[in-house]
Amino acid sequence: MYLEKLEIQGFKSFARASTLVFNRELTAIVGPNGSGKSNIADAVRWVLGEQSAKTLRGKKSDDVIFAGSDKKGKLGYAQVDLYLNNHDRKADIDYEQVIISRKIDRKGESEYLINNNKVRLLDVQLLLAQANFGQKTYSVIGQGMIDSILTSSAAERKEFFDEATGVKQFQIKKDQAISKLEHSKENLEQTDQILAELEPRLKSLTRQVNKLERREGLEKELQELQNNYYSFLLSHLENDLASNQSEHDRLKKIVSSLNQELVVLQTNLDKHSKADSRQDKFQNLQDKLKQEQNELNSLLKEKTILEAKADLKLLSGGKGDLVWLKNRQQELVNLIQKNRLFLNDKNKELVSKKEVLAELENKQQAILAQFKDLEKKLQEQQNFSKGNISEELEKIVQAQDDLFSQVFEIKNLEELGTLRNIFDSLKENTKRLWHSIKESPDDQKINWQLEFNKLLGEKDNLVSEVNSAKTEVTVLEHSLQQIKEQISQAENDLKKIESDLQTAGSNPSASVVDQQLKELEAKIEEKEKLSVEISQQIAEFNQQEETMKSSLLADQKRFRELQSEFNSKNNELNEVKVLMAKVETKKEDLDLEILQEAKSFSRVKFSADLEVELARQKISSLKNQLSQIGAIDQGVLEEYEEVNQRFVFLSTQVADLNEAIKHLEKVIKDLEETISQQFDEAFQNINQLFSGYFKKLFNGGRAQLILDIKEISLDNSSTENQDDLSDDNPEEVKTKKQYGIEILATPPGKKLSGINMLSGGEKALTSIALICAIIANNPSPFVVLDEVDAALDEANSIRLADILAELSDKTQFIGITHNRALMHKAKIIYGVTMGDDGISNLLSINFDQADEIAA
């Protein structure tokens, strides 16, 4: 694996897109100070995941973006793409070319990509560790790292050597395994706590589930018995309700029919009450009659005057008796006319009263017939209650006596069949009698009794009305007889007076007065005739009014009768409603009882010989048994299933976690052994190579690496190296091992107590010797050297160049330098310049291509 290409855009001074192409040979990057050469090394560090802004010579993460110059504005983002040749599959990824990219914008949002796929920083670090290079150690080596190798503490050097010895990838895996182990132990502890809480609850639920299973048998038996019991009761109540409903419907039809008749009669009565226009006609006739009578009275007055004059003449002539007879004659005529009119009115009134009497007598006869029919029904009911029940009871008692006698006379088992038939017959008779008593129409009897009382009251009222009507008819007949006698007496008196007048020979000569009287009498007769006609019209009008009044009275009477009948039937209907309400109330109570006591009730075909009381006692007994077992929530079974399922699941999880912990502990132990073994082997090899390169660079002297192991208390140590615990039982460890690397270096001809006594050049050569030893032991795919030879003189620079040329077959070197010796060894040289716009530019020379062109 080696670095093929580096693309930089917007990173620090490389504002424009710049590309550096490499091969396996040594590449030198040269240029004046400040031209941006080291920015190439920073770009490599940054794309490999460097997080320290200080290491990248900045303060903030977005300081790596081109900040602009006088001639070019600042950019919005920076991006570096590093192309690695992975033909040897050194990186654990199935690509021949691996492209690692990193991009950042002004918002500080950064992203990593591997072959244009977004990944995490951890993924990049693990990939680099597997390929034996990283961003923190010797893949990019600058002047600061040369100095820090010697000036850093022994513990800090240990981290450098972890990557140098190739155990960094195992360290990352170990850290991941330790993190998973701690997480698994936390999960195990939490799961154990949950199981400890669930176990008592599971035991309690198990006991309740066992009780629930014992309840099922009793509940099933109770359910079957309740279904049979309540179905039996509901059926009987529904039969009673259906019977009452039928009677209710019948009475409702009758009441509805009566109500319709009442509505029709009420309409007629309303019409009668609104008939006011006939009163005007009557008033006109009265006024006309009054006018004719007034005129008649005037004529009569004039006649009276003339008669008085005639009477005076008779009196003066000595004929006073004749005057008295004429006056008496006139009085009798008037009396007869008056009584005849009065007789006519009384006759009409008598006819009307007789009609009313006849109607009352007919109604009385109808009520008497209903009364006798109802009395007969009550008597039949009474006879049934006393006679039939008594007779049936006597038969049952006699059958029981016969059964007992035959029981004592049994001689073999075959006779039991006969006795069983007799017993079944006795049972059926008893049941039939019980139903007869139960279904005896007590309610109907009550209804009949109420109707009987009502008819009795109506009968008494009608008797009173009939007697009153008879009295009125008798009084009218007596009045008519008296009027007839008065008319007869007046007619006899009139005949006698007329006879006396003829005998007296009163035949006065015609005179002016008589002529005037005759004229007046003619006028009076005409007026009387006209008055009679008007009176007849009034009489006819009154007759019509009487007819209408009779019709109104008949309608009112019929209305009262219908109202009475309506009230009667309506009362019967209400009584049936009351009975239905009672039955419905019983059914509602039964439904409520079913809802409360048998929530899972369903109608079944019940047993006809069900003993209600025994069934009720059995239900109570089963409920008591269930009560003794105790009430159990129906959700217990679901909760038990849920808790048990969770307990089993968590138990499985505990087993899996224990297995995972054992596996992780084994993985950690294996990784520690691998790290220890590989580190020890690599450390010894690096130590030998370090000594060799030191002697080569210094032409003698001696150098050595020492692995320092210290036991320190956990209470006083930091958490950085907690992964170095090697005790098998971490919970009991009070101390841990801390590893450090000490460097001993003595140039030829000197005797020094420590590396701090070395000069600057000696320190640089010592660091370079150590880095070369590390590269020789565990070569990185490429190494970027950022002016590491700045402190070396020309002779030492040549030695360094020779060593790099020697190591070029193991790794790829990219050197940023001012040293001619390193340039002389390079196959590719990139020149970096910077114009007045503050942007770095690249120039390149490939000597292989130049040689080909020159040849």
Secondary structure, DSSP 8 states (H G I E B T S, - for coil): -EEEEEEEESBTTB-S-EEEE--SS-EEEE--TTSSHHHHHHHHHHHTT---TTTTT-SSGGGGB----SSS---SEEEEEEEEE-TT--SSSS-SEEEEEEEEETT--EEEEETTEEE-HHHHHHHHHHTT--TTTTTEEEHHHHHHHHHS-HHHHHHHHHHHTT-HHHHHHHHHHHHHHHHHHHHHHHHHHHHHHHHHHHHHHHHHHHHHHHHHHHHHHHHHHHHHHHHHHHHHHHHHHHHHHHHHHHHHHHHHHHHHHHHHHHHHHHHHHT--THHHHHHHHHHHHHHHHHHHHHHHHHHHHHHHHHHHHHHHTT-HHHHHHHHHHHHHHHHHHHHHHHHHHHHHHHHHHHHHHHHHHHHHHHHHHHHHHHHHHHHHHHHIIIIIHHHHHHHHHHHHHHHHHHHHT--STTHHHHHHHHHHHHHHHHHHHHHHHHTS-HHHHHHHHHHHHHHHHHHHHHHHHHHHHHHHHHHHHHHHHHHHHHHHHHHHHHHHHHHHHHHTT------HHHHHHHHHHHHHHHHHHHHHHHHHHHHHHHHHHHHHHHHHHHHHHHHHHHHHHHHHHHHHHHHHHHHHHHHHHHHHHHHHHHHHH-TT-------TT--HHHHHHHHHHHHHHHHHH----TTHHHHHHHHHHHHHHHHHHHHHHHHHHHHHHHHHHHHHHHHHHHHHHHHHHHHHHHHHHHHHHHTS-EEEEEEEEEEEETTTS-STTGGG---S-GGG--EEEEEEEEEEEE-TT---SSGGGS-HHHHHHHHHHHHHHHHHHS--SEEEEESTTTT--HHHHHHHHHHHHHHTTTSEEEEE---HHHHHH-SEEEEEEE-TTS-EEEEEEEHHHHHHHH-
